[in-house]
Amino acid sequence: MDDVSRRGFIRLLGGAAGLGLLPVNFGCGVSGGAYARGSGYTPTPDAPLTPTESFYINYNYGVPAVPERRAWRLHLGGLVDRPAALSLDDVLSFEEVTREVTLECIGNVPGGSLISSAAFTGVRLRDVVRAAGVSAHAHGLRVLGLDGFPAHLPLSVLDEDAALLAHSMNGAPLDAVHGAPVRLLLPGRHGMFSIKWLDSITLARTWYTWGVARGVANFVDGTARLRSRVDPLWDGRTARRGEPVEVSGLAVTPGVGVARVEVELDGRWEPAELTFNTLDDARGPWLWSLWRIRWTPRREGTHILRVRAFDARGATQDEGRRFPYDSSGVHSVRVVVRA
């Protein structure tokens, strides 16, 4: 990707979308039937999950006509021993599990609002697919939603215990805008891979990641990266010199866990306190952690606060942005301190 500029790559993406190789809303923008609405919800330790009505929304080709639950079918085909059209009751006959998961649009920016967390209930993807009998010649899956939006995945996704066919969100059946009656849920990958309005899963000999040229063939594999955010209400806020204030935010890393968070205050990185989902008291490796720090500004003027997170392996965030994974870049906010 080093020899392809951001602007040039966007042009390539546009051409590929026109050929049907990529979704038109790859970057979570609004084009054609696409729609994106960020979440205005700020999580707290007492209410860490996003209410369903505040969960961010993003789709590419409009909300499809969703069949009644009794009429819906999941079509399993391709390189399987027993192709099937499963009813919702068939899917629900498998063991049910619940996962608390943070989902984020691949086009989110540092500090952006296209990120939310919820408790999703469903059945394991591997249980349903393997019940159909996976051929030894299969190496990938093509997952398709009723809206025509696809995801191409390696067969190894069946080894992921967290991968679900989800039918409920925050204790209630999925509503239409969030993928009713069943959606794919792939914790640790960007939201575009968690296909809504699930229609079919086809096993194939090959699979591919989104890409338009040899140099970027594996450019978008869907894996989310370590990222953090200062509470968006802080950007542009004013504070008083000498008066302590509390700064807070969130951090999340796919399946590893957030070990610590640091905030740059007046040019120095200071440790923040993790207030929710710590390594010692984990609610889950796919769910965001929350943090806070007390800051007493000592001088008047404009201050830039930045945040970075570290995962349990010691990795931290990139100082710069790596399109399209901009959300993994270090987030900063501007605070004006007055006398």
C-alpha positions in Angstrom: 0.0 0.0 0.0 3.0 2.3 0.4 3.1 3.1 -3.3 -0.6 3.8 -3.5 -1.8 7.2 -2.2 -5.0 7.5 -0.2 -6.6 9.6 -2.9 -5.5 7.2 -5.6 -6.7 4.2 -3.7 -10.1 5.8 -3.2 -10.3 6.3 -7.0 -9.5 2.6 -7.4 -12.2 1.7 -5.0 -14.7 3.7 -6.9 -13.8 2.0 -10.1 -14.0 -1.4 -8.5 -17.4 -0.6 -7.0 -18.6 0.3 -10.4 -17.6 -3.2 -11.6 -19.4 -4.9 -8.7 -16.1 -5.9 -7.1 -16.5 -3.8 -4.0 -19.4 -2.4 -2.0 -20.3 1.2 -3.0 -20.2 2.2 0.7 -16.8 0.7 1.5 -15.9 3.7 3.6 -19.2 4.1 5.4 -20.1 7.1 3.3 -23.5 7.8 1.8 -24.0 6.9 -1.9 -26.8 5.3 -3.8 -29.0 3.5 -1.3 -26.4 3.7 1.4 -26.9 5.3 4.8 -24.8 5.9 7.8 -25.8 7.3 11.2 -23.3 7.6 14.1 -24.1 6.9 17.7 -24.4 9.8 20.2 -24.2 7.5 23.2 -21.4 7.9 25.7 -20.9 4.7 27.7 -20.3 4.7 31.5 -19.2 2.0 33.9 -22.8 1.6 35.1 -24.2 1.6 31.5 -21.5 0.3 29.2 -23.6 -1.1 26.5 -25.2 1.0 23.8 -29.0 1.0 23.8 -30.3 -0.5 20.7 -32.0 2.8 19.6 -28.6 4.5 19.9 -26.5 1.9 18.1 -24.8 3.2 15.0 -26.4 2.3 11.7 -24.7 1.7 8.3 -26.0 -0.1 5.2 -25.1 0.0 1.6 -28.1 -0.9 -0.6 -31.0 0.1 1.5 -33.0 -2.0 4.0 -34.3 -5.0 2.1 -37.8 -6.4 2.3 -37.4 -8.7 5.3 -39.6 -11.8 5.3 -41.6 -12.8 8.3 -39.7 -14.9 10.8 -41.6 -18.1 9.9 -40.9 -17.6 6.2 -37.2 -16.7 6.4 -34.6 -19.3 5.3 -30.8 -19.6 5.5 -29.5 -21.2 2.4 -26.4 -23.4 2.9 -24.8 -24.5 -0.3 -21.6 -24.9 -2.4 -19.1 -27.4 -1.2 -21.2 -29.1 1.5 -22.4 -32.6 1.8 -26.0 -31.7 2.6 -27.2 -28.4 1.1 -30.1 -27.0 3.1 -32.6 -24.2 3.5 -32.8 -23.8 7.3 -35.8 -22.2 9.0 -35.4 -19.9 12.0 -36.5 -22.8 14.2 -33.7 -25.0 12.6 -31.1 -22.3 13.4 -32.5 -21.9 17.0 -32.1 -25.6 17.6 -28.4 -25.2 18.0 -26.8 -24.2 21.3 -27.5 -20.6 22.1 -24.8 -18.2 23.4 -24.5 -14.5 24.2 -21.5 -12.3 23.4 -20.9 -8.7 24.4 -19.3 -7.2 21.4 -18.1 -3.8 20.1 -18.7 -3.2 16.4 -17.2 -0.4 14.4 -17.5 0.7 10.8 -14.3 0.3 8.8 -14.6 3.9 7.7 -14.8 5.3 11.2 -12.2 8.0 12.1 -10.3 8.5 15.4 -12.9 9.7 17.9 -15.7 8.9 15.4 -19.2 7.8 16.3 -19.6 4.8 14.0 -18.9 2.5 16.9 -21.2 0.8 19.4 -21.4 -2.1 21.8 -24.2 -4.5 22.5 -25.0 -8.0 23.8 -25.8 -10.3 20.9 -27.4 -13.7 21.3 -27.3 -16.4 18.7 -25.7 -19.7 17.7 -22.2 -20.5 16.7 -21.5 -20.2 13.0 -19.3 -23.3 13.0 -22.1 -25.4 14.5 -24.6 -24.6 11.7 -22.1 -24.8 8.8 -20.4 -28.0 9.9 -23.8 -29.7 10.4 -24.1 -29.5 6.6 -20.9 -31.4 6.1 -17.9 -29.3 4.9 -16.1 -30.7 1.9 -12.3 -31.2 2.1 -12.1 -29.0 -1.0 -13.7 -26.0 0.7 -11.3 -23.2 1.7 -13.6 -20.2 1.9 -17.1 -18.9 2.6 -19.2 -16.4 0.7 -21.8 -14.9 2.9 -24.7 -12.9 1.3 -27.3 -10.6 2.8 -30.8 -10.1 1.5 -29.7 -6.7 0.3 -27.0 -8.2 -1.9 -24.1 -7.2 0.3 -21.4 -9.9 0.4 -18.5 -10.9 2.7 -15.8 -13.3 1.6 -14.1 -15.2 4.5 -11.5 -17.9 5.0 -12.7 -21.3 6.1 -10.7 -20.7 9.4 -13.6 -18.4 10.5 -15.3 -21.7 11.5 -12.7 -22.1 14.2 -13.6 -18.8 15.8 -15.8 -19.5 18.9 -17.1 -16.0 18.9 -18.4 -16.0 15.4 -22.2 -16.1 15.6 -25.5 -16.2 13.7 -27.2 -13.6 15.9 -30.9 -13.3 16.2 -31.2 -11.0 19.3 -29.6 -7.7 20.5 -29.7 -6.4 24.0 -32.2 -9.1 25.0 -34.7 -8.4 22.2 -35.1 -9.8 18.6 -33.1 -7.9 16.0 -35.1 -5.1 14.4 -35.1 -4.5 10.7 -32.3 -1.9 10.6 -29.9 -4.1 12.5 -30.3 -7.2 10.4 -33.5 -9.1 11.3 -34.2 -11.9 11.6 -30.6 -13.2 11.6 -27.2 -11.5 11.0 -23.7 -12.7 11.0 -21.6 -11.5 13.9 -17.8 -11.6 13.6 -16.2 -10.0 16.7 -12.8 -8.6 16.0 -13.6 -7.7 12.4 -15.0 -4.4 11.1 -18.8 -4.2 10.8 -18.9 -4.6 7.0 -18.1 -8.3 7.5 -21.0 -8.9 10.0 -23.5 -9.3 7.2 -27.1 -8.2 8.1 -30.3 -9.8 6.8 -28.5 -13.1 6.3 -29.6 -15.0 3.2 -27.0 -17.5 2.2 -23.6 -19.1 3.1 -21.8 -20.7 0.2 -18.7 -22.8 0.7 -16.1 -22.4 -2.1 -12.7 -23.6 -3.2 -11.2 -20.1 -2.8 -11.8 -16.9 -0.9 -10.4 -13.4 -1.3 -10.1 -10.2 0.7 -11.3 -6.9 -0.6 -8.7 -5.5 -3.0 -8.2 -4.2 -6.4 -4.6 -4.9 -7.3 -1.8 -7.3 -6.4 -0.2 -4.8 -4.1 -3.3 -4.5 -2.0 -4.8 -8.0 -2.4 -4.8 -8.5 1.3 -5.4 -4.9 2.1 -8.7 -5.3 3.8 -8.9 -8.5 5.8 -11.5 -7.1 8.1 -9.4 -7.4 11.3 -10.0 -4.4 13.6 -7.0 -2.8 15.4 -6.3 -1.3 18.8 -8.0 2.0 19.1 -9.2 4.5 21.7 -11.2 7.7 22.0 -11.6 10.7 24.2 -15.2 11.3 25.1 -16.4 13.3 22.0 -18.1 15.9 24.2 -14.6 17.1 25.1 -13.6 18.4 21.7 -13.8 22.2 21.8 -14.7 22.3 25.5 -13.5 25.0 27.8 -12.0 24.6 31.2 -10.8 26.8 34.0 -7.1 27.3 34.9 -6.3 25.6 38.2 -9.7 23.8 38.4 -9.5 19.9 38.2 -11.6 18.3 35.5 -12.2 14.6 34.6 -11.5 13.4 31.1 -12.9 10.0 30.0 -13.2 7.8 27.0 -13.0 4.3 25.7 -10.5 1.8 24.3 -10.9 -1.5 22.5 -8.8 -4.2 20.9 -10.0 -7.4 19.1 -9.9 -10.4 21.4 -6.8 -9.4 23.4 -7.9 -7.0 26.1 -6.9 -3.5 27.0 -4.0 -3.4 29.5 -3.6 0.3 30.0 -4.5 3.7 28.6 -2.3 6.9 28.6 -3.4 10.5 28.0 -1.0 13.2 26.8 -1.5 16.3 29.0 0.7 19.3 28.5 3.2 17.3 26.5 3.5 14.4 28.9 1.9 10.9 28.7 0.1 10.2 31.9 -1.6 6.9 33.0 -5.3 6.8 33.0 -7.5 4.7 35.3 -9.4 1.8 33.7 -12.9 2.0 35.1 -14.6 -0.9 33.2 -13.6 -4.2 31.6 -10.0 -4.4 32.9 -7.8 -7.4 32.4 -8.4 -8.4 36.0 -12.2 -8.0 35.8 -12.9 -8.7 32.2 -16.4 -8.6 30.8 -15.1 -9.9 27.5 -12.2 -9.5 25.1 -14.4 -8.2 22.3 -16.0 -5.4 24.4 -14.6 -1.9 24.9 -12.9 -0.8 28.1 -13.6 2.6 29.7 -11.0 5.0 31.2 -10.8 8.3 33.1 -8.1 10.7 34.3 -8.1 13.9 36.4 -6.4 16.9 34.9 -5.7 20.3 36.4 -4.8 22.8 33.6 -2.0 25.1 34.7 -1.9 27.6 31.9 -4.4 29.4 29.8 -4.8 28.9 26.1 -5.4 26.0 23.7 -4.4 22.5 24.9 -4.4 19.4 22.8 -5.2 16.2 24.6 -4.3 12.8 23.0 -5.1 9.3 24.0 -3.4 5.9 23.3 -4.2 2.4 24.5 -2.0 -0.6 25.0 -3.2 -4.2 24.7 -2.2 -7.2 26.8 0.6 -8.1 24.4 2.2 -4.6 24.8 1.2 -3.3 21.4 0.0 0.2 21.1 -1.7 2.4 18.5 -0.1 4.0 15.4 0.8 7.6 15.7 -0.5 8.2 12.1 -3.5 6.9 10.2 -3.5 3.9 7.9 -6.4 4.0 5.5 -8.9 2.5 5.7 -8.1 1.7 9.3 -8.1 5.4 10.3 -9.8 4.6 13.6 -6.6 3.0 14.9 -4.8 6.3 14.8 -4.2 8.4 17.9 -7.3 10.5 18.7 -6.8 14.1 19.9 -9.2 16.8 21.1 -8.8 20.6 21.6 -9.5 22.2 25.0 -9.5 25.9 25.6 -8.4 26.9 29.1 -9.5 30.3 30.5 -8.7 32.2 33.7 
